Amino acid sequence: MTPSTSPSPTAIGRYIGKLFDYAVYYAVELLLIALILYICISRGLTFSVDMYDPLEPGPAQISEASLSGGWTFSFSDPASAFLAAFQNMLPAKEAASFAPGETTVAIDAKHKGFNEVALSDDPAPHISNLTLVLSPDYGERKGLAPAIIKAKKDRVQHYLRRYAGIAQQEMREFGIPASITLAQGLLESNAGDSKLAVNSNNHFGIKCRSKCLGCTCRNYGDDTRYDMFRVFTSVAESFREHSELLNSRRYARLKSYGVDYKKWAHGLKSCGYATDKRYGHKLVTIIENLGLDAYDRVEA
């Protein structure tokens, strides 16, 4: 009996055969991946991961999908990202029927930086309103005009006159020292002059929730990237959201500090409210240099 002369499959042939089998078996998945990649490339989609959202941490971090032309949406999973990309390809009327539960608002470049100064009558907008609070001798060292020094101090005092009452009311209802609320509001909003505070009534740098049902968010620059920040209908609403945030599980241990503003200030930093390594020290300096602890002595 003569041996078979049919050629035995080579290693390359077997490899190609396996690839073909996989391609057939995963045809649907590969087609979807190709479609998503095509949409991402054609629409200029980019993705980044938010690693330090000061809101309550969820089981997964929030991702963002930024569309070219200044449009940004926040997502909690890839399926949502694909849905939003698909919506963007449809006319507005049809896209509305696919709208997910989250509500975000995309805006143009005029909202670039959340801590940038909005237009005002400030004679020296390039100098933070808190500079003279954090460093009282700064004006003398830099030879600032007395009018500028007075204007900066007046803006800080104006903020306290407007919002100290709200901070004290929040203290009565939520147990957060008014000094802490005021110090954070001053620092995060540049005494109410930041674009985020002026345009969005957001005085505490509060970002969009991972599931922002019924709320509105805007895109602002945060350090070297863009992020979604909450939009509030009033400053009082911003103060209330701040109180509810600090009463969440993430900051629960802070309530045991009573009105000890030093422990609260450093506790906020350790709980991840801000990335600034000196955040706690800045809050303490603001409170002590302005005597904000006097607002903590509130009668029920």
C-alpha positions as a Python dict, from the first residue, in 0.01 Angstrom:
ca = {
    (1, 'M'): (0, 0, 0),
    (2, 'T'): (153, 328, -107),
    (3, 'P'): (163, 606, 152),
    (4, 'S'): (-54, 913, 99),
    (5, 'T'): (120, 1192, -87),
    (6, 'S'): (-124, 1470, 27),
    (7, 'P'): (73, 1755, 187),
    (8, 'S'): (51, 1785, 567),
    (9, 'P'): (-69, 2124, 693),
    (10, 'T'): (213, 2360, 785),
    (11, 'A'): (224, 2558, 1109),
    (12, 'I'): (139, 2876, 919),
    (13, 'G'): (-155, 2705, 753),
    (14, 'R'): (-287, 2585, 1084),
    (15, 'Y'): (-248, 2937, 1230),
    (16, 'I'): (-433, 3095, 939),
    (17, 'G'): (-704, 2832, 973),
    (18, 'K'): (-749, 2915, 1342),
    (19, 'L'): (-770, 3286, 1267),
    (20, 'F'): (-1036, 3218, 1006),
    (21, 'D'): (-1233, 3003, 1251),
    (22, 'Y'): (-1214, 3279, 1513),
    (23, 'A'): (-1320, 3540, 1259),
    (24, 'V'): (-1627, 3336, 1167),
    (25, 'Y'): (-1712, 3256, 1529),
    (26, 'Y'): (-1675, 3618, 1648),
    (27, 'A'): (-1801, 3785, 1331),
    (28, 'V'): (-2073, 3986, 1505),
    (29, 'E'): (-1841, 4108, 1782),
    (30, 'L'): (-1570, 4205, 1534),
    (31, 'L'): (-1822, 4392, 1322),
    (32, 'L'): (-1941, 4592, 1625),
    (33, 'I'): (-1584, 4672, 1729),
    (34, 'A'): (-1503, 4787, 1376),
    (35, 'L'): (-1816, 5005, 1373),
    (36, 'I'): (-1729, 5164, 1709),
    (37, 'L'): (-1371, 5229, 1597),
    (38, 'Y'): (-1496, 5383, 1274),
    (39, 'I'): (-1732, 5615, 1463),
    (40, 'C'): (-1461, 5709, 1715),
    (41, 'I'): (-1207, 5791, 1444),
    (42, 'S'): (-1449, 5972, 1216),
    (43, 'R'): (-1599, 6181, 1498),
    (44, 'G'): (-1272, 6247, 1681),
    (45, 'L'): (-1381, 6083, 2006),
    (46, 'T'): (-1129, 6064, 2290),
    (47, 'F'): (-1167, 5898, 2630),
    (48, 'S'): (-1015, 5979, 2968),
    (49, 'V'): (-1073, 5853, 3323),
    (50, 'D'): (-1150, 6081, 3614),
    (51, 'M'): (-936, 5960, 3904),
    (52, 'Y'): (-1027, 6211, 4173),
    (53, 'D'): (-1391, 6310, 4155),
    (54, 'P'): (-1470, 6473, 4492),
    (55, 'L'): (-1822, 6326, 4489),
    (56, 'E'): (-1919, 5997, 4641),
    (57, 'P'): (-1714, 5712, 4490),
    (58, 'G'): (-1910, 5452, 4303),
    (59, 'P'): (-1820, 5093, 4216),
    (60, 'A'): (-1640, 5221, 3909),
    (61, 'Q'): (-1475, 5547, 3817),
    (62, 'I'): (-1647, 5791, 3582),
    (63, 'S'): (-1523, 5801, 3225),
    (64, 'E'): (-1566, 6084, 2983),
    (65, 'A'): (-1611, 6094, 2608),
    (66, 'S'): (-1517, 6422, 2448),
    (67, 'L'): (-1648, 6491, 2101),
    (68, 'S'): (-1471, 6729, 1868),
    (69, 'G'): (-1603, 7082, 1850),
    (70, 'G'): (-1620, 7137, 2227),
    (71, 'W'): (-1897, 6884, 2306),
    (72, 'T'): (-1853, 6661, 2610),
    (73, 'F'): (-2066, 6392, 2772),
    (74, 'S'): (-2000, 6186, 3086),
    (75, 'F'): (-2057, 5810, 3081),
    (76, 'S'): (-2042, 5522, 3325),
    (77, 'D'): (-1990, 5241, 3071),
    (78, 'P'): (-1878, 5186, 2708),
    (79, 'A'): (-2232, 5106, 2596),
    (80, 'S'): (-2339, 5458, 2693),
    (81, 'A'): (-2048, 5600, 2496),
    (82, 'F'): (-2155, 5408, 2187),
    (83, 'L'): (-2516, 5521, 2234),
    (84, 'A'): (-2414, 5885, 2257),
    (85, 'A'): (-2199, 5856, 1944),
    (86, 'F'): (-2495, 5698, 1763),
    (87, 'Q'): (-2722, 5982, 1888),
    (88, 'N'): (-2482, 6240, 1753),
    (89, 'M'): (-2520, 6095, 1403),
    (90, 'L'): (-2898, 6130, 1409),
    (91, 'P'): (-3115, 6439, 1357),
    (92, 'A'): (-3215, 6605, 1684),
    (93, 'K'): (-3574, 6478, 1674),
    (94, 'E'): (-3475, 6114, 1630),
    (95, 'A'): (-3185, 6141, 1874),
    (96, 'A'): (-3420, 6255, 2151),
    (97, 'S'): (-3591, 5916, 2153),
    (98, 'F'): (-3258, 5751, 2237),
    (99, 'A'): (-3171, 5997, 2515),
    (100, 'P'): (-3020, 5826, 2825),
    (101, 'G'): (-3121, 5910, 3181),
    (102, 'E'): (-2827, 6143, 3250),
    (103, 'T'): (-2866, 6512, 3175),
    (104, 'T'): (-2560, 6708, 3067),
    (105, 'V'): (-2523, 7033, 2880),
    (106, 'A'): (-2235, 7096, 2645),
    (107, 'I'): (-2115, 7451, 2606),
    (108, 'D'): (-1855, 7640, 2408),
    (109, 'A'): (-1504, 7750, 2494),
    (110, 'K'): (-1612, 8057, 2693),
    (111, 'H'): (-1637, 7831, 3001),
    (112, 'K'): (-1275, 7711, 2971),
    (113, 'G'): (-1145, 7714, 3329),
    (114, 'F'): (-1357, 7649, 3636),
    (115, 'N'): (-1129, 7864, 3853),
    (116, 'E'): (-1071, 8140, 3599),
    (117, 'V'): (-1195, 8485, 3696),
    (118, 'A'): (-1516, 8610, 3538),
    (119, 'L'): (-1551, 8967, 3412),
    (120, 'S'): (-1599, 9211, 3700),
    (121, 'D'): (-1496, 9553, 3827),
    (122, 'D'): (-1196, 9401, 4004),
    (123, 'P'): (-897, 9635, 3945),
    (124, 'A'): (-652, 9343, 3953),
    (125, 'P'): (-827, 9026, 3827),
    (126, 'H'): (-491, 8855, 3771),
    (127, 'I'): (-444, 8841, 4149),
    (128, 'S'): (-663, 8595, 4337),
    (129, 'N'): (-899, 8747, 4591),
    (130, 'L'): (-761, 8499, 4845),
    (131, 'T'): (-395, 8590, 4796),
    (132, 'L'): (-401, 8860, 5063),
    (133, 'V'): (-587, 8627, 5298),
    (134, 'L'): (-342, 8341, 5257),
    (135, 'S'): (-45, 8579, 5262),
    (136, 'P'): (-141, 8906, 5437),
    (137, 'D'): (191, 9078, 5365),
    (138, 'Y'): (178, 9001, 4992),
    (139, 'G'): (57, 9350, 4900),
    (140, 'E'): (342, 9522, 5081),
    (141, 'R'): (604, 9281, 4947),
    (142, 'K'): (485, 9329, 4590),
    (143, 'G'): (423, 9700, 4623),
    (144, 'L'): (56, 9680, 4531),
    (145, 'A'): (-139, 10002, 4520),
    (146, 'P'): (-351, 10065, 4833),
    (147, 'A'): (-663, 10075, 4612),
    (148, 'I'): (-595, 9721, 4489),
    (149, 'I'): (-533, 9590, 4841),
    (150, 'K'): (-854, 9751, 4964),
    (151, 'A'): (-1051, 9616, 4665),
    (152, 'K'): (-931, 9261, 4732),
    (153, 'K'): (-1021, 9278, 5099),
    (154, 'D'): (-1359, 9430, 5016),
    (155, 'R'): (-1443, 9145, 4776),
    (156, 'V'): (-1373, 8888, 5047),
    (157, 'Q'): (-1580, 9075, 5305),
    (158, 'H'): (-1862, 9120, 5055),
    (159, 'Y'): (-1868, 8741, 5006),
    (160, 'L'): (-1892, 8685, 5381),
    (161, 'R'): (-2173, 8936, 5419),
    (162, 'R'): (-2371, 8771, 5142),
    (163, 'Y'): (-2324, 8406, 5233),
    (164, 'A'): (-2239, 8377, 5604),
    (165, 'G'): (-2608, 8345, 5688),
    (166, 'I'): (-2651, 8057, 5443),
    (167, 'A'): (-2344, 7881, 5584),
    (168, 'Q'): (-2481, 7914, 5937),
    (169, 'Q'): (-2819, 7779, 5831),
    (170, 'E'): (-2649, 7481, 5670),
    (171, 'M'): (-2456, 7428, 5993),
    (172, 'R'): (-2781, 7411, 6190),
    (173, 'E'): (-2931, 7155, 5956),
    (174, 'F'): (-2626, 6943, 5866),
    (175, 'G'): (-2367, 6997, 6140),
    (176, 'I'): (-2092, 7126, 5911),
    (177, 'P'): (-1897, 7414, 6070),
    (178, 'A'): (-1990, 7741, 5899),
    (179, 'S'): (-1622, 7832, 5903),
    (180, 'I'): (-1542, 7531, 5686),
    (181, 'T'): (-1824, 7602, 5443),
    (182, 'L'): (-1722, 7966, 5408),
    (183, 'A'): (-1351, 7888, 5375),
    (184, 'Q'): (-1419, 7631, 5104),
    (185, 'G'): (-1658, 7863, 4926),
    (186, 'L'): (-1405, 8148, 4932),
    (187, 'L'): (-1120, 7927, 4811),
    (188, 'E'): (-1307, 7726, 4548),
    (189, 'S'): (-1491, 8024, 4399),
    (190, 'N'): (-1224, 8296, 4439),
    (191, 'A'): (-1466, 8477, 4669),
    (192, 'G'): (-1747, 8435, 4419),
    (193, 'D'): (-1555, 8572, 4118),
    (194, 'S'): (-1466, 8248, 3937),
    (195, 'K'): (-1639, 8164, 3609),
    (196, 'L'): (-1783, 7851, 3767),
    (197, 'A'): (-1940, 8059, 4045),
    (198, 'V'): (-2063, 8343, 3823),
    (199, 'N'): (-2189, 8136, 3529),
    (200, 'S'): (-2303, 7821, 3710),
    (201, 'N'): (-2365, 7926, 4075),
    (202, 'N'): (-2119, 7653, 4173),
    (203, 'H'): (-1911, 7779, 4467),
    (204, 'F'): (-1750, 7450, 4571),
    (205, 'G'): (-1606, 7295, 4254),
    (206, 'I'): (-1871, 7022, 4266),
    (207, 'K'): (-1850, 6788, 3970),
    (208, 'C'): (-2121, 6602, 3788),
    (209, 'R'): (-2243, 6281, 3947),
    (210, 'S'): (-2180, 5951, 3769),
    (211, 'K'): (-2558, 5924, 3737),
    (212, 'C'): (-2662, 6286, 3704),
    (213, 'L'): (-3037, 6233, 3684),
    (214, 'G'): (-3224, 6559, 3661),
    (215, 'C'): (-2916, 6779, 3700),
    (216, 'T'): (-2723, 6990, 3452),
    (217, 'C'): (-2347, 6999, 3400),
    (218, 'R'): (-2105, 7216, 3207),
    (219, 'N'): (-1760, 7150, 3072),
    (220, 'Y'): (-1475, 7348, 3231),
    (221, 'G'): (-1099, 7313, 3226),
    (222, 'D'): (-963, 7145, 3539),
    (223, 'D'): (-583, 7176, 3554),
    (224, 'T'): (-471, 7021, 3223),
    (225, 'R'): (-796, 6852, 3117),
    (226, 'Y'): (-1166, 6916, 3086),
    (227, 'D'): (-1427, 6799, 3332),
    (228, 'M'): (-1800, 6821, 3393),
    (229, 'F'): (-1909, 7055, 3673),
    (230, 'R'): (-2256, 7099, 3818),
    (231, 'V'): (-2478, 7392, 3724),
    (232, 'F'): (-2705, 7524, 4000),
    (233, 'T'): (-3009, 7750, 3971),
    (234, 'S'): (-2896, 7951, 4272),
    (235, 'V'): (-2601, 7992, 4508),
    (236, 'A'): (-2814, 7856, 4793),
    (237, 'E'): (-2864, 7535, 4594),
    (238, 'S'): (-2487, 7507, 4560),
    (239, 'F'): (-2445, 7544, 4938),
    (240, 'R'): (-2711, 7277, 4996),
    (241, 'E'): (-2543, 7033, 4756),
    (242, 'H'): (-2215, 7092, 4938),
    (243, 'S'): (-2381, 7012, 5272),
    (244, 'E'): (-2539, 6694, 5135),
    (245, 'L'): (-2207, 6592, 4985),
    (246, 'L'): (-2024, 6631, 5316),
    (247, 'N'): (-2298, 6426, 5484),
    (248, 'S'): (-2239, 6135, 5247),
    (249, 'R'): (-2066, 5814, 5353),
    (250, 'R'): (-1735, 5926, 5208),
    (251, 'Y'): (-1705, 6210, 5463),
    (252, 'A'): (-1898, 6047, 5749),
    (253, 'R'): (-1606, 6045, 5994),
    (254, 'L'): (-1576, 6423, 5977),
    (255, 'K'): (-1899, 6466, 6175),
    (256, 'S'): (-1720, 6330, 6484),
    (257, 'Y'): (-1498, 6641, 6483),
    (258, 'G'): (-1779, 6871, 6593),
    (259, 'V'): (-1672, 7231, 6523),
    (260, 'D'): (-1297, 7159, 6526),
    (261, 'Y'): (-1222, 7335, 6197),
    (262, 'K'): (-860, 7215, 6188),
    (263, 'K'): (-963, 6849, 6192),
    (264, 'W'): (-1236, 6920, 5938),
    (265, 'A'): (-995, 7099, 5706),
    (266, 'H'): (-731, 6826, 5705),
    (267, 'G'): (-1001, 6557, 5706),
    (268, 'L'): (-1147, 6696, 5384),
    (269, 'K'): (-807, 6666, 5218),
    (270, 'S'): (-751, 6310, 5344),
    (271, 'C'): (-1099, 6210, 5222),
    (272, 'G'): (-1009, 6329, 4874),
    (273, 'Y'): (-1209, 6649, 4836),
    (274, 'A'): (-921, 6818, 4654),
    (275, 'T'): (-589, 6723, 4498),
    (276, 'D'): (-398, 7024, 4632),
    (277, 'K'): (-155, 6887, 4891),
    (278, 'R'): (-188, 7206, 5095),
    (279, 'Y'): (-567, 7219, 5075),
    (280, 'G'): (-619, 7159, 5448),
    (281, 'H'): (-353, 7414, 5545),
    (282, 'K'): (-509, 7675, 5315),
    (283, 'L'): (-852, 7628, 5473),
    (284, 'V'): (-707, 7666, 5823),
    (285, 'T'): (-516, 7980, 5719),
    (286, 'I'): (-829, 8134, 5565),
    (287, 'I'): (-1036, 8059, 5875),
    (288, 'E'): (-779, 8194, 6118),
    (289, 'N'): (-682, 8505, 5921),
    (290, 'L'): (-1047, 8603, 5870),
    (291, 'G'): (-1172, 8484, 6210),
    (292, 'L'): (-1433, 8262, 6046),
    (293, 'D'): (-1462, 8037, 6352),
    (294, 'A'): (-1679, 8313, 6502),
    (295, 'Y'): (-1953, 8197, 6262),
    (296, 'D'): (-1944, 7853, 6425),
    (297, 'R'): (-2093, 7991, 6746),
    (298, 'V'): (-2449, 7979, 6626),
    (299, 'E'): (-2753, 7944, 6845),
    (300, 'A'): (-2993, 7671, 6743),
}
